Amino acid sequence: MRDPFTQVTNAQSVFSGSGTQNNYFGAGYDFTRESTRPLALDHLAWLRRRFVEPKGFRRAQDVLAETNTVLVDSTPGSGRSATARMLLYRSSEPRGQLHEVLPEDNDGKPRLDLREIDGGQRLLLDLSAKDSTEWAALHQQLPAFHETVRKRGARLAVVLPHPIPGMLHPELGPHLVSLVRPAADAVLRRALRRELSLDSMTSWPEELGHYLRGDPALQDVARLCHLIAEAHRADRAAGFAQWCLTALAAVNRLPDDVATHVVALTDSRQKALLLTTAMLDESRSDAVYDLCEALLRAVKQPKDDRPLLEREDLSQRFREIKAAPDADGRVRFTVLDYAQAVRTHFWNHMPGLRGTLLDWVASSIGLKSLTDRDRAALCAHLTEQVLRTGRFDDLSPLIGAWTRRPGTGTRLAAGQVLADGIRHPVHGRDFRAQIYQWSRDSSIGEELSKVLVDVCAGPLSERYPDQAMVRLHHLARQPRPRPDAEARLAELSLRDHRLRRRMLYRLGDYLSRDVKKADVRLFVLLTDPAQLMEAGPHPRALLEESGVREAVTTGWDALLGATSPSLWSHHLTTWLTAAEKPEDGCQDRLLDILVTACRGHPNALARLYALSVRHAVEPVLLRKIDAAQGIGASH
């Protein structure tokens, strides 16, 4: 279930909650960051200005403050996910990082990972779309997850499925808060104040009041707000009442309205033009024309043998499908919110055409008249319809074909499909599991690898950074060197305290079993002693944590025992230099790690001591070496 309001950062409207919001990946064009970053501070600030508190919100705030965990229960379409986000945003722990918990393992099976909980974090766990089987598995894990949240001083807001399947665990009862949705007219008024000037909002037409009294889902109210703003931009002189009526006509449009239009188009060329216009996103007329011709060839439409001057010109053809080019030559429908309705009609009522449409998009992505923006829109709309009709398995071969035979736009196209797929509410985990399998497959090609790195370091890391880190690590460890994966993984790990900790744990584990050069380079980069000793805005430095010290010691042990000194001597010197500062116990921690790691490697221990002679830490290090070797305290 979509949230009632989502952010559009380079437009002036609210996203239509009933449709698909498209982020055009890698096209130098971005409708919104909300789809991938629902807990980004800029989005939460945007949401706060439009948020209307439901009944029960203040009690939920109290429960969260007193117990560290609140379980939000309300009917679908009531804004419960937005409410959970506002609870976290307004929590009394403003320093805590906001993070969405993904309740699945790398294979897409239900699981809550306690390692995702960091001190002071504010965590969102959305279980609203889970079925009874998934809920049963996660429900049993929730008490332990809450207890870890409490111990680590974090905050957790959980959005529950409604109705709750079965009985709630007794330990969770005190955290449950039932919410009553706010009035639809209050939600719309508050949102419209951010989209239109107060002077333009005159009295509401009766039709609008009637619609709102029917208690529409808040995502439908969001869509209505978006459409009113769109109608306002399309015809600023029409007035508020007319903007509302135009928007209501789009909201109340029946599928039969589009069907009647399609049936009235007796010329197959016009039907093809209608679908092509809907599949692009306000593209230039030459791009629409070329893509339409490609569709006609794909469906084996006989050529139009009439002389060119006897054929209808594009302006006439566009009028027949209720479209027109604007002053810049970009084609759009003259009927509000029509494109998605057209796409849905073709996919619903012409199922035998779906395979041909996949082939059409696959073969047309390199058309010279298409811009990257056009290609991204085309792929986003294809993905929208394929997944809506439950055909996830149709998209993996498409990505494979584009990456096996790279050409103009194919890399962008494959990335767009994956970017939209990983955040799909139903099939997102299928895509994430597929990316996991690919990342571990040493036989994947170079082009697919590049696409995976871009998607993992981009859209996947923005919403699910832990999963992105795991997949980038597998790509970096492939037998064929993949320096791009290694570099993006390092960048991701270095910018986040929690991810750096998790990556250090992974490196300690993997280096202890199989030393690979990529892991050595990552270990050296992530164990810069100055950064390990720096707490920054966090309660304590990573080196103060026993688990981190153990992982780093394991990593050093592997490096010293299985690699050439040329790979670690310089880093060893860096550690000895950092250990010259005895304050805050960092000197002891750094030297203890090095001495412990050298225990089984006499040559490395000798090298360590030899390097220390040039440093002020030599006496301290010698005492620690003696103690480790059981030499008397006289030293």
Salt bridges, closest charged atoms under 4 A:
ASP3 OD2 - ARG85 NH2 1.89
ASP30 OD2 - ARG33 NH1 2.61
GLU34 OE2 - ARG85 NH1 3.36
GLU53 OE1 - ARG58 NE 2.96
GLU53 OE2 - ARG90 NH1 2.75
ASP73 OD1 - HIS162 ND1 2.96
GLU93 OE2 - ARG155 NH2 3.44
GLU100 OE1 - ARG463 NE 2.75
GLU104 OE2 - ARG432 NE 2.93
ASP113 OD2 - ARG111 NH1 3.81
ASP113 OD2 - ARG115 NH2 2.99
ASP113 OD2 - ARG502 NH2 3.05
GLU116 OE1 - HIS99 NE2 2.83
ASP118 OD1 - ARG501 NH2 3.13
GLU134 OE2 - ARG429 NH1 2.07
GLU147 OE2 - ARG150 NH2 2.33
GLU195 OE2 - ARG50 NH2 3.25
GLU206 OE2 - ARG213 NH2 2.63
GLU230 OE2 - ARG233 NH2 2.54
ASP281 OD2 - ARG373 NH2 3.11
GLU282 OE1 - ARG332 NH2 3.32
GLU293 OE2 - ARG269 NH2 2.89
ASP304 OD2 - ARG306 NH2 2.86
ASP304 OD2 - ARG311 NE 3.96
GLU312 OE1 - ARG306 NH2 3.05
ASP326 OD2 - ARG332 NH2 2.85
ASP337 OD2 - ARG223 NH2 2.44
ASP372 OD1 - ARG375 NH1 3.13
GLU384 OE2 - ARG343 NE 2.85
ASP394 OD2 - ARG391 NE 3.33
ASP420 OD1 - ARG423 NH2 3.22
ASP430 OD2 - HIS427 ND1 3.05
GLU446 OE1 - ARG480 NH1 3.76
GLU446 OE1 - ARG482 NH1 3.59
ASP454 OD2 - ARG411 NH2 3.03
ASP454 OD1 - ARG488 NH1 3.61
GLU462 OE2 - ARG33 NH2 2.46
ASP466 OD1 - HIS99 NE2 3.63
ASP466 OD2 - ARG498 NH1 2.65
ASP466 OD2 - ARG502 NH1 2.61
GLU486 OE2 - ARG521 NE 2.71
ASP509 OD2 - ARG513 NH2 2.90
ASP514 OD2 - ARG477 NH2 3.88
ASP514 OD2 - LYS516 NZ 3.67
ASP519 OD1 - HIS473 NE2 2.73
ASP519 OD2 - ARG477 NE 2.68
GLU545 OE1 - ARG501 NE 2.75
ASP557 OD1 - HIS601 NE2 2.46
GLU580 OE2 - HIS615 ND1 2.92
ASP588 OD1 - LYS624 NZ 3.26
ASP592 OD1 - LYS624 NZ 2.84
